[in-house]
């Protein structure tokens, strides 16, 4: 059953995005080359964009209903030599400078620039370094502060210099928030919880525990597939499907109850959610809320979730809503999955509480984008 769950709206939200003087806030959204807005829309319309998504990348287009005018970065056609040079420079610097430079007046003419990861905000900061007019810049970081200690001294020096020109740093987890504030005590750093479109919700139903059908989805670099496979080896009457472009196919050798593949369409992913008993999100220790997208997708699909307690996920969903296990502990993961199989009704009630948490806490794309609008307005009105 599909029901509508409307996130709370803020009074006067249509005016919140207006810049000083009452005109709409001009926002430039700088994304990676493979997140070109026109290509994203075509994939979304064709149903080949896998996951719960809006017609615009990450739902940023919602800001237009909040009083903003948006321009998205464009992926420019390039010959093989130009592509080779751009990617080579990206490897050297750690960010895609040429992609940012190619945006031209669309970038510099904005009131504020939004970015999705450090690769984009570092590139924008570098591109604007030689410009007379600099729009405000929100630098959203995902992985940077996880790997800061492993960076070489030259990269750290370069990134520190570029971050000086970032007006506000944002992160998705409180763990990264603490690290960023310690590294940059003079910089404004804010916690902005990530959210996906949450308007469509499937009511949780009792899922069969025997056989237990485990679904694991995601290609984040911090998935711990080996831990899941080790846990699966001790489970009777259980099967698992891993949908990931990064999971090693060799893990499925000699394991008839494990299949590794990829979802090629949103319809295929939805069908897997419908068949699953539980969604498992096994993770290596991290600070950036790895897995939060899949957890939200599972919650919206009405499924119970077993996840690794790391990266600040507990700030999104408490232990009453998601069954957490310690990192790198196959025995604990196996026990949690057996618990789901043994008591499907308790698992259903946990899924109900997870959906209630999303509504009460405003976890979703609407709140995520509104936070960007509010931060932008605050910067311009200071």
N, C-alpha and C positions, 0 to 999 in steps of 0.2 A: 504494500500500500504506500502511495506517495502522498505526503502532506507538505504544506508550505509552512516554513518557519521564518518569519520576518525578524531580522535583527532590529533592535531598537534604533530609532532615528533621533538625531539631535535637533532640537528646535532651531529653526533658522539655518539648517545645514546648507540650503541652496545659496546662502549668502556667505558661508564660511570661507569659500574659496576665492572671494574677491580681494583684489589687491587694494592698496591705499588709493583712494580716489574713487572707489566703487566699481572700477572696471574688472572684468574677469581676470583671474590669476593665470598668467601664461606659464605653462609647465612644459619643459622638455624632458621626456622620459628616455634616458640612454640605456639601451640594453645590448646584449651580446649580438654578434652578427647573425647567429642562428635563431635569434628571437625577433626577427623582423616582423613588424606588426601585420603587414599585408600577407606574408606567408603564413603567419599564425592564424589569421582569420580564414584563409582558404582551407587550412587543415582542420580548423574547428568546424567549418561548414560541412566538410567532407566526412567528419566523424573519425578522422585519423589522428586527431590530437588526443592522446591517451591521458586520462585523468579527469578530475572535476575542474573544468576551466570555464572562463568567460571568453567572449569573442575577441577581447583584447588581452595582450600578455599580462598574466598575473592579476587581471582585473583592474589594471590602472585606469582603463577607460571610464570606470565608475566616477572618477573625479569630475567628469564633464557634467554630471548631474549635481555636483556639489559646487558649481560656480567657477569651474576652471576651463580653460581651453588647452588642449593637449596636442603636442607634436611628438611623435615617436621617432627614434633613430631609425635610419634606413641602412640596409645592407646593400652596398654598392657593387655592381658587376665588376669583376676584376679578371685580368688575364693571369695565366699560371705564374708568370714571373712576379707580378705584383702581389699575388696571394702568398707566394713563397717568401717575399721580403716582409710582408705584413706579419705573417706567422712567426718568422724568424725573430723579428723585433719583439713580438709578444713573448716569445720564450726568453729572450734576453732581459726584458724589463719586468716581466710578470704581469703585464697588462697590455691591452690592444690600443696603442696610441694612434695608429693610422686610422682605425675605425672612428675614433673620436674626432680626429682632425678633419675627416671627410664630411662631418655633419655641418660645418660652416655656419652661416648666419642663423640657421634654425636653432643651433645650440647657444650661440652668444646672444640672441635676441630674446631669450626667455627671461622671466622673472626669477625662476628657480629651476634647477635641474634635479631630477630624481634618478637614482641608480639602483640596480638590484643586487650587485655584489661589488666587492672591492676591485675586481678587475675593471669594472666600469668607472667607479668613482676616482680611482687613481689615474686612469686614462683621461678623464674629463679634467681633473685638476692639472695634469700636465699640459693638456691642450689649451687650457685657459691661462696658463702661466705667462704667455707672451701676448695676451689680449688686453686691450685697454679697458674694455667693458667686461665685467665678470658677473654673471648671474649668481644668485645664492646656490649653494650646492649641499644637498643631503647625501652623505656617503654611507650607503648601507653595506655592512660587512657580514659575510657568512663564515668564511674559512680563515681569514687573515689572522685573527688573534689566536686561533688554534695552533697555527704553525709559526707564529712570530718568533719563538725561541729557536726555531730551526733555520730561520733566514740567515743569509750571510750578512756581514757588516755593511756591505755596499747597498744591498737591498733595503736593509733597515734604515740606513741613512737617507736613501732616496724617498722611501715611503714616509718617514717622519717629516721630511721637507714638504711633500705633497699634502699630507694631512693637515699641515698648518693652514692651507687654503680651503679646507673643508669646513663649512659653517656648522654642521651638525653631523655627528656620527650616530648611526643607528644599528642596533643588533637585535636578533630574534630571541636571545636567551639571556637570563640573568647571570649565567656563568660567564658568558662573553662580556657582559656589561661590566662585571667586576674587573676582568682583565684589561679591557679597554680604558677604563677610568684610572687604573693603576699605571698603565703605560703613558697615558696622555691626560695628566691631572688638570691641565688648563683648558681642555677641550670639552665642549658640551657633548655628552654621550647619552643617548636615550634608548630605552628598551621598547621596541615596537613589535609586539607579537605578530607572527605571520599567520595569515588566514586564507582559506580557499572559499569559493562561492558556496554558501551554506543554506541557500533558500530551499533546496529540495532535500527532504529527509525521508528515509524509509524507516517505518516503525520497527523496532527490534522484535524478532520472533524467536521462539526456541529452536535452536539448531541441533541436529543430531550429534551426539557425542560418540556414537559407535556406528560406522567408522568415523574417526575424527579426521576432518578434511582441513588441513592447514594451508593457508595462503600467505605467501610472503612476497611483497612487491617493493621494488625500488632499485635505483642505480647509484645512490649516494656512495661516496668513497668509503664511508664508515660503516657499511653493513658488515655484520659478522656472520657470513654464510657458513663458515666452518663450525661455528658454535651450534647453529640450527641443525646442521647435518648430524653432528655428534649427539644432539638431543633426540633426533628422530630415530637413530639407531637403536635406542632403548624403548621405543614406543611400539606396542602391538596394536593392531587394528587402527593404524594411522597412516595417512598419506600426505604428502606435501607437494605443492606447486610453487616454484620460485619463478617469478616474472621479473627478469632483470637483464640488462645488457652487459652487466659486469660480473655476474656470478659465474665462476669457472664451471664449464660443462663437465669437467672430469669428476666433480663431486657426485654426479648422478650415476657414475659407473658402478655396477654391482648393487645398485639400490633400486629395485623395481617399484618401490613406493615413493620415489622422488622423481619429479620431472622439472627440468629447467628450460625456460623459453622466454619469449617476450610477447606482450600483448600488442597486436598490430592496429587495434582500433579501440575506441571507447566502448563500443558494444561488446567486444571480447572481454575487456576488463570487467565490465558490469556483470557479464555472465559468470565470471569467476567469483566475484563477490557474492553472487546469488547462490552459488553452490557451496561456498566455504562454511565451515563451522566456526573458525576463528582466524583472525589475521595476526600474524607474528611479525614483529619488527625487531630482529636481533641486531645489536649495535656494538661497535667498539667504543671505548671511552672517547668522548668528544665534548666540546663546549658549545656547539652551535645548534642544538635542538635538531640534530639529524633525525629523520624519520617523521617529523611532525606533519608533513603533507599527507603521507600514507595513513597515519593515525587518524587524521581528520576525515579522509575519504572513507575509511572503515567505519568510523563512528556515524557518519552520515548515512552509510549503507545499513546501519543497524547491527553491525557485527561486534562481538567482544574482541578486545585487543590484548595481546601479551607483548610487552615491549621491555627493552633494557632500560634500566633507570640510569640515564646519563644525559648530559647535554642540556639540562634544565627542562626536560619534558614534564616533570612533575608540576611546574608552574602553569602549564596548560591544563593538564588533567591529573587529578590526585589519584591516590592508590585505590579509592573507592570506585573510580571510573575506568582505570586501566590497570591490568595485572602486571606489576613490574617485577623484574628479576635483576640480580646483579650482573655486571658485565663479565663476559668470558666464563660463564658457569653453566655448562650444558646440563648438569644434574638439576640445577634450579629451574632452568628453562623447561626441561622434561616434566618436572613436578608441576609447574604452572599449567602446562598443556594437559596433563592428566587431570588436573583440577577442573579445567574447562569441560573435559570429556565426561567427568563423573557427575557434574551438576549443571546441566544445560540451563536450568531456570535461574540459578545464581549468575551464570554468564550473561543471560538475557538482561537481568536487572542491572548488572554492571554497565551494559550497553545503554540502557535507559538513562542511567546516571550520567554517562558520558555525553549523551545528547543534551541533557538538561544543563550540563556544565557549559557546553558551547553556546547555548542561548543566554544563560545567566551572565557569563563572562564576556559575551559579545565576540567570541572567537569566530572569525570569518573574514572574507574579503572586504565586506562593507566597512568594518571597523578598521581593518588594516589600511585601506586607502584613505579613509577619513582622517586617520592619524597623520598621514603624509600631508593632507590638506591643512590640518590644524598647525602642524609644525611649520609649514611654509608660510602661512599667514602670520604666525608669531614672529618669524624671522624678519619678514618685510615690514612689520609694524613696530619693530623695536627702534 
